[in-house]
Amino acid sequence: MWYAIEGYDGTDVLARRQAARPQHLARLHALRDEGRLLLAGPCPAIDAEDPGPAGFSGSLVVAEFASLEEARAWADADPYCAAGVYARVEVRPFRKVLP
């Protein structure tokens, strides 16, 4: 089943986000290579493709896992969590309809 994983950035975490990004991306690439990643990306904190120093308000990942518990465990192990980038993370089942 698909799961939406939403990470919400804390305050003033852009430097921590940038430092943890390579490890964060490596995990997403692994999901992609396994055919389990629908989409992933950050949410700019301002209405701009490149938010610059404004940074990001969080991230969205939609990926396939065997269960909600597995999706939560994967989210909890994210390098952004370990680095203190995310203030909170929500994991919910997701039903893809389109395209």
DOTORDO-665545 format. One line per 5 residues: number of its first residue (from 1); their letters; for each residue z, x, y of N, C-alpha, C, CB. Coordinates in pm, whole numbers, plus 32768, in hexadecimal, padded with zeros to 4 digits. Glycine has a CB too. Layout:
BEGIN
NUM) a) Z,X,Y,Z,X,Y,Z,X,Y,Z,X,Y | ...
end
This chain:
BEGIN
1) mwyai) 8000,8056,7F8A,8000,8000,8000,8000,805A,807C,807B,7F9F,8000 | 7FC6,8024,80E8,7FC6,806A,8167,804C,8055,81AE,7F51,803A,81BF | 8075,80BC,81F9,80EF,80B3,824A,80D4,80ED,82D3,8165,80FD,8206 | 8106,80A9,833A,80FF,80DA,83C4,8180,8125,83E1,80E8,8065,842A | 8172,819F,840B,81E4,81F4,842E,81D9,8211,84C3,81E7,827A,83D9
6) egydg) 823B,81E1,850E,823C,81F4,859E,82B3,824B,85C6,8240,816C,85E7 | 8293,82BE,85FE,82FB,8317,8631,8300,830A,86C8,82E1,83AA,8606 | 8377,82FD,86FD,838B,82ED,878D,83CC,836B,87C5,83E2,8270,87AC | 8386,83AE,8820,83B8,842B,8857,8436,8416,88AC,834C,846E,88AB | 848D,847A,88A6,8501,847D,88FD,84D6,84AB,8988,856F,84DA,88C3
11) tdvla) 8537,84C9,89DB,851E,84F5,8A64,8509,858B,8A68,8592,84CC,8AC0 | 84A5,85B5,8AB3,848C,8643,8ACE,847B,8695,8A4E,84FD,867E,8B22 | 8423,8668,89F4,8411,86AA,8972,8387,86E9,8960,8429,8646,8904 | 8338,86F2,89CA,82AF,8723,89BB,82AB,87B0,897F,8269,8722,8A42 | 8301,880A,89AB,8300,8893,8974,8324,8892,88DF,8363,88ED,89C1
16) rrqaa) 8383,883F,88B7,83A7,8834,8829,8334,87F9,87D8,8426,87DF,8817 | 82F1,8796,8812,827E,8758,87CF,8211,87C1,87B8,8246,86E2,8824 | 81F3,880F,881E,818B,8875,8812,81B0,88DF,87AA,8171,88B7,889A | 822E,8904,87A5,8259,896A,8745,8250,8938,86B4,82E8,8995,8763 | 826F,88B9,869D,8270,8881,8616,81E7,8849,85EC,82D7,8813,860C
21) rpqhl) 8188,8845,8647,8107,8805,862C,80BC,8840,85B4,80B0,880F,86A6 | 80B3,88C3,85A4,8069,88F7,8530,809F,88C6,84AA,806A,898E,8531 | 8122,88C1,849B,815D,8890,841E,8148,87FA,840E,81F4,88B1,841A | 8151,87B1,847D,813A,8720,847C,80A9,8704,8450,8155,86E3,8509 | 804A,874C,848A,7FBD,8737,8467,7FA0,875E,83D7,7F65,8787,84C4
26) arlha) 7FE1,87C5,83A4,7FCA,87EF,8319,7FEC,877E,82B8,801E,886B,82F7 | 8056,8734,82D4,807C,86C4,827D,8016,8653,8286,8107,8690,82A3 | 7FE1,863B,82FF,7F7B,85D5,8310,7EFA,85FD,82CB,7F61,85BA,83A4 | 7ED6,867C,82D3,7E5E,86AD,828E,7E6D,869B,81F7,7E44,8741,82B0 | 7EE5,86B0,81C3,7EFC,869D,8133,7EE5,860B,810C,7F8C,86C9,810C
31) lrdeg) 7F19,85AD,815C,7F01,851F,8141,7E6C,84FF,8148,7F4E,84C7,81A6 | 7E28,8536,81AC,7D98,8520,81B9,7D4D,8554,813F,7D62,8564,8238 | 7D70,85CC,8115,7D2C,860A,80A3,7D43,85BC,8022,7D5A,869A,8092 | 7DB3,8575,8019,7DD1,8521,7FA5,7D92,8496,7FB2,7E69,8513,7F94 | 7D4E,847C,8022,7D10,83F9,8038,7D73,838C,805B,7CC5,83D0,7FBE
36) rllla) 7DE8,83B2,8090,7E53,8352,80AB,7E6B,8339,8140,7ED2,8381,806C | 7E1C,8375,8198,7E31,8368,8228,7DC8,830D,8264,7E2F,83F2,826D | 7DF3,82A1,82A3,7D97,8246,82E6,7D7F,8275,8375,7DCF,81B5,82E6 | 7DEA,8295,83BD,7DDF,82C9,8445,7E62,830A,846D,7DB9,825A,84A8 | 7E58,8361,84D0,7ECF,83A3,8505,7EB0,83D7,8590,7EFE,8416,84A8
41) gpcpa) 7F12,83D3,85E6,7EFF,840B,866B,7F76,83F0,86C5,7E82,83D3,86AA | 7F7A,843B,8734,7FE5,842A,8795,7FC6,83BC,87FA,8000,84AC,87DD | 802D,838B,883B,801F,8327,88A4,8041,836B,8929,807D,82AA,888A | 7FDD,8382,8980,7FF9,83C2,8A00,8060,8370,8A51,7F78,83D3,8A51 | 80B4,83B7,8A9A,811C,8375,8AEA,80E3,8332,8B66,8187,83DB,8B12
46) idaed) 8069,835A,8B8C,8025,831D,8BFE,7F9B,82F1,8BD1,801D,8381,8C77 | 7F58,82A5,8C23,7ED3,8271,8C01,7E6A,82DD,8C18,7EB3,81F3,8C55 | 7E68,833F,8BBC,7E09,83AE,8BC6,7DF4,83E8,8B3C,7E3C,841A,8C29 | 7D79,8413,8B21,7D5A,8453,8AA1,7DB0,84D0,8A8E,7CC4,8477,8A9A | 7DBA,8521,8AF9,7E0E,8599,8AF7,7E7E,8583,8B5D,7DBB,861C,8B19
51) pgpag) 7EF7,8566,8B2F,7F63,8546,8B8C,7FA1,85BF,8BD1,7FCD,84FD,8B44 | 7F76,8637,8BAC,7FAD,86AF,8BEB,8043,86B5,8BDD,7F86,86B4,8C7C | 8089,86DB,8C47,811B,86EA,8C3E,8166,8667,8C29,814D,872C,8CBB | 8124,85F4,8C3C,8167,8574,8C22,8185,8564,8B8D,810E,84FE,8C53 | 8135,85A8,8B3B,814F,85A8,8AAC,812D,8525,8A67,81DD,85C7,8A93
56) fsgsl) 817A,8507,8A02,815D,8495,89AA,81D8,843D,899A,812C,84C5,8921 | 81BF,83BD,897F,822E,8361,8969,824F,8355,88D4,820E,82D7,89A2 | 81F6,838B,8880,820D,8383,87F0,818C,8398,87A3,824B,82FE,87CA | 818E,836F,8725,811B,8380,86CC,8111,830A,866D,8126,8404,867B | 8098,82F6,863C,807F,828E,85D9,8036,82CC,8562,802D,8219,8615
61) vvaef) 8067,82B0,84EB,8027,82D9,846F,801C,825D,8417,8078,834C,8427 | 7FA5,8245,83E1,7F94,81DC,837E,7F61,8220,8300,7F31,816A,83B0 | 7FB3,821A,8298,7F94,8261,821C,7FBF,8210,81A4,7FD9,82EB,821A | 7F89,8236,8132,7FA5,81F0,80B5,8015,8236,8068,7F27,81E6,805F | 8076,81E6,803C,80E6,8217,7FEC,8100,81B4,7F7C,8165,822C,8042
66) aslee) 8145,81E0,7F15,8163,818A,7EA2,81CA,811F,7EC3,8193,81DE,7E2E | 821F,813A,7F28,8289,80DB,7F4A,82BA,80F5,7FD8,82FE,80E5,7EE6 | 8302,8095,800C,833F,80A4,8090,83A0,811A,8090,8388,8022,80B9 | 83EB,812A,8024,844B,8198,801B,8404,821F,8021,849C,818D,7F99 | 8390,822A,7FDC,8344,82A6,7FDF,830E,82C1,806C,82CF,82A0,7F7A
71) arawa) 82E0,825A,80AF,82AE,8269,8138,831F,8295,8195,8270,81E5,816A | 8394,825A,8186,8407,8282,81DA,8430,8311,81BF,847D,8224,81C2 | 8431,8339,8140,8456,83C2,811E,83F2,8425,815A,845E,83D4,8085 | 8371,8404,8154,830B,845A,818F,8321,8464,8225,827D,8424,8170 | 833B,83F3,8267,8351,83F1,82F7,83CE,8441,831C,835E,8361,832A
76) dadpy) 8437,8434,82D0,84B4,847B,82ED,84A5,8513,82E2,8522,844D,828E | 8445,853F,8291,842D,85CE,827D,83CB,8609,82E2,83FA,85E6,81F1 | 839F,85B9,8342,833E,85E9,83A5,837C,8659,83F9,830E,8575,83FF | 8331,86C4,8412,8362,8730,8467,838A,8702,84F4,82FA,879C,8472 | 834D,8697,8524,8375,8664,85A7,8404,862D,85A2,8314,85F6,85D6
81) caagv) 842E,85F7,8531,84B9,85CA,8523,8517,8642,8524,84CB,8579,84A0 | 84F4,86A7,84D5,8549,871F,84CC,8553,8766,8552,8512,877E,8463 | 84E9,8762,85A1,84E7,87A7,8622,8528,8755,8692,8459,87C9,8649 | 854E,86D9,8674,858B,8684,86DA,8528,8647,873A,85EF,86D3,8726 | 84A8,863F,8712,8443,85FF,8767,8457,8568,8768,83B4,8623,8736
86) yarve) 8464,852E,86F1,8473,849E,86E8,8504,8474,86FE,8441,846D,8661 | 8516,8413,8755,859A,83D7,8769,85B3,836E,86FC,85A5,8397,87F6 | 8545,832F,86CE,8550,82CE,8661,84C8,82C1,861D,8581,8244,8695 | 84CC,8294,85A0,8453,827F,8551,845D,81F7,850D,843F,82F2,84E7 | 83F1,81AB,8514,83EA,812A,84CF,837A,8130,8467,83D2,80B5,8534
91) vrpfr) 8395,80FB,83F2,8333,80F6,8386,8328,8066,8358,835C,8154,830E | 82AC,8034,835A,8295,7FA8,8333,821B,7F9F,82DA,8285,7F4F,83B0 | 8219,7F3E,827F,819F,7F25,8233,812F,7EFE,8293,81B5,7EB5,81C9 | 80B5,7F22,8270,8041,7F08,82C2,7FD1,7ED2,826B,8013,7F87,830D | 7F95,7E67,8297,7F26,7E2C,824C,7EA5,7E3E,829B,7F3F,7D96,822F
96) kvlp) 7E4D,7E90,8268,7DCE,7EAA,82AA,7D71,7E32,8294,7D8D,7F2D,8273 | 7D39,7DFF,8301,7CDC,7D90,82F9,7C50,7DBC,8327,7D0E,7D1A,834E | 7C48,7E00,8396,7BC8,7E2F,83CD,7BD1,7EC2,83F1,7BA0,7DDC,8449 | 7B6A,7F0C,83F5,7AE7,7EEB,83C2,7AE6,7EEF,832B,7A7F,7F49,83FA
end
